[in-house]
Amino acid sequence: MRYDWSMAIRGRRATFEERVSVCEALESGVSADVVAQVMGISRSSVFSWWRVYRLQGPEALATKPTPGPRPQLDEAQMARLRGIIIGKNPRSSTSARRCGRGRSSGS
């Protein structure tokens, strides 16, 4: 079996496939130290994922949604807001002219 060892990027969460790959490597006899070093993760993560894998199965390693409040805008409102933000240059807006920016000198 071939394993994907390309996760070693700090600051991001492991994908479901990466967590399962770690567990499959352990099941086939690769040492936890080697797996942790190659994947760029801690030994505690390796053993934590393996424990979940053995007790609850690979489905339990699925990525869970990030906690936090639900968005207050629906998809249509978000699309409209995105269009307003992306579609305009704030330096050429009428509010910038009212604040004295964006005016030509003279007069």
C-alpha positions in Angstrom: 0.0 0.0 0.0 1.2 3.5 -0.8 0.8 6.4 1.7 0.5 10.1 1.0 3.1 11.8 3.1 2.6 15.3 1.8 0.9 16.9 4.8 3.9 18.5 6.5 2.6 22.1 6.2 2.3 23.9 9.5 -0.7 26.0 10.3 -3.3 23.9 8.6 -5.6 21.0 9.7 -5.0 17.5 8.5 -7.5 16.2 6.0 -9.6 13.1 6.6 -7.5 11.3 4.0 -4.3 12.3 5.8 -5.5 11.1 9.2 -6.7 7.8 7.7 -3.3 7.4 5.9 -1.5 7.9 9.2 -3.6 5.1 10.8 -3.1 2.8 7.9 0.6 3.3 8.1 0.6 2.4 11.8 -1.6 -0.6 11.2 0.9 -1.9 8.6 3.8 -1.6 11.0 5.4 1.8 10.3 6.5 3.3 13.7 4.7 6.2 15.2 8.0 8.2 15.3 8.5 7.8 11.6 4.9 8.7 10.8 5.0 11.8 13.0 8.3 13.0 11.6 7.4 12.4 7.9 4.0 14.0 8.3 5.3 16.9 10.4 2.9 16.3 13.2 3.2 15.4 16.9 3.3 11.9 18.2 0.3 12.7 20.4 -1.7 13.5 17.2 -0.6 10.2 15.7 -1.7 8.2 18.8 -4.9 10.2 19.2 -6.0 9.6 15.6 -5.0 5.9 15.9 -7.0 5.5 19.1 -10.1 7.0 17.4 -9.6 4.9 14.3 -9.4 1.7 16.3 -12.3 2.4 18.6 -14.8 4.2 16.3 -13.6 3.4 12.8 -12.2 5.7 10.0 -15.5 7.7 9.8 -14.8 9.2 13.2 -11.7 10.9 11.7 -13.8 13.1 9.4 -13.1 16.8 9.6 -15.6 18.6 11.7 -16.8 22.1 11.1 -15.0 24.9 12.7 -16.9 26.1 15.8 -18.3 29.6 16.0 -21.5 31.6 15.5 -23.6 30.9 12.5 -23.5 33.6 9.8 -26.2 36.2 10.0 -26.4 36.7 6.3 -27.8 34.2 3.8 -26.1 33.2 0.6 -27.8 35.8 -1.5 -26.8 38.6 1.0 -23.2 37.3 1.1 -23.0 37.3 -2.7 -24.3 40.9 -2.8 -21.9 42.0 -0.1 -19.0 40.3 -1.9 -20.0 42.1 -5.1 -20.0 45.4 -3.3 -16.6 44.9 -1.7 -14.8 43.3 -4.7 -16.6 45.4 -7.4 -15.6 48.8 -6.3 -12.4 50.8 -5.8 -12.8 52.6 -2.4 -10.5 55.4 -3.6 -12.9 56.4 -6.3 -16.1 56.3 -4.3 -18.3 59.3 -3.6 -17.6 58.9 0.1 -13.9 59.4 -0.5 -14.7 62.6 -2.4 -16.9 63.8 0.4 -14.0 63.3 2.9 -11.7 65.5 0.8 -9.8 62.6 -0.8 -10.1 61.9 -4.5 -10.5 65.6 -5.3 -8.3 67.2 -7.8 -6.1 70.1 -6.6 -7.1 73.7 -7.5 -10.3 75.7 -7.4 
